[in-house]
């Protein structure tokens, strides 16, 4: 699948790329002129320097945190998951949240998030009075146990 991309900044040296042949996500970089300092429990919107256009309404993009940065440094997404609709054409922005206890410094062109393209199934609703009974029913939040 090919996705149209616009480069919005001359700072950007590379397009998003997969880190390995088995990677599901394309790395997104902080396209900034100078370092961004995130104190604990603060959020900053960081540009990527690109805009994409998926065009096909059967696909969407998900912006996800990078595992190592989230676990080791506490850098996650302020909106937890970013959703890129197929018809969005603006710049991809990363809501960076420092959930850790120490300042995080994001250097220019640091890989800070990842973009995963996923299929979307469009649905419609059917109003019913009751559902067919099953084993789980309305049991939720921990009802299936831990092991």
N, C-alpha and C positions, 0 to 999 in steps of 0.2 A: 504494500500500500504506500503510495506517495502522498505526502502532505505538503501543501504550499506553505512556504515560510517567507517572511519579510525580515530582513536584517535592519534594525532600527538604530543601531549604534555602531560607530566605527571602532569602538573599543573591543567589540566582539571578535575574537580570533578564530573560533571554531563554532560550527553548528552543534546542537545537542547530539550526543553520541552515546551508544551503548558501551558500557565499561568492559563487557566480555561477551562472547558469543551466546551465552545463556541468560544474559541480563534482560529483564522485562521492561526496565525503565531507562529512558534517555536522560542523561545528566543535564541539569540546568545550572547555569552559572550566574553569579552576582555580577551584573553588568553595571559596575559603579566606578567612578573616577578615583575615589579614595575609600579607605577602609571604613566599614560601618561597625560601630561599637554598640553592642546590646548588653545593657545591664540586666541583672537577674529580674525576671518577671516583666520584661518590657517587650514590645512588639514593634517591628519596623517593616514597612513595605519596600521590598527590594526588586528593582527591575531586572529582567533577563536580557533585554536588548533584542528580543524577537517577538514577532506576532505570527500565529499560525492560523490557517483556515482549513478545518477538517472537511467542510462542504457536505459530506455524507451524513445525513441525520441518523444513520444506524451506528454511528461511532461518537464517542466523547473522549475527552482527555481528563486524566486524573493527575493532579500534582500532589506528590507524596514526599514526606521527609526522607532524607538519606539515613539509613539505619545507624551507621557509625556515629554520625553527628548527633543524632537523637539520643543514643545510648551513652556515648562517652562525654558529650559536651552539654546535652540538654537542649540542642537546637532542633525545634520541631516547627510545625506550621501553626500560625495563630488561628487559622480556620480549620485545623486538623486535616482536612482534605480539600484541595481546590478542585472544583469542577469546571472544565472547559467545554461549553456547549459547542455543537458542530457548527453553529452559525456565528460564533464569536470571532471577531477579527482584530481585537485590540492586543496590546502588549501583554505578554504573560508576566504577571507580577507574583512574587513570593512573599507571603505574609510570614515573616520570621519571628518566632517567639522563643525567647530564652527562658525555659522553664527550670534552668539550673540555678546554682547558687553562686557562680562566678561569672564575671564579664566574658562575653564571647566577642571576638573580633573577626569580622568577615572581610577578608582581603579581596581586592578587585579580581574578578574572574574565578573566584573559588566556586567549586561545585557545591551547591547548597540544597538542591532538591532534585526530584526526578519526575519525568513525565511518562505516564503509561497510557497508551491508547487502548480503549476497551469497547467491545460491542455494546449497543444499547437496544433493548427490546422495548418497544412502545406498547403500552397496554391501555385498555379501557376498563371501566368498572361495570359490574352487574350488581344492582341492588337486590339483596335477598333478606328474608326475615330471619332465617336461621342457617347455620352451616351444618353440613353432615358431621356427625360426631366422629371423633378419632381418639386415640389413646392420650394425647397431650391435652387437647382442649384449650382452656384458657390459662393453663399453668405457665408461668413465665419466671423471669429473674431468679435463676438458680434452681429451678425445679428439676433439672436433669442431673444435678449433682456435679461433683468435681472429678470423679474417676469412674 
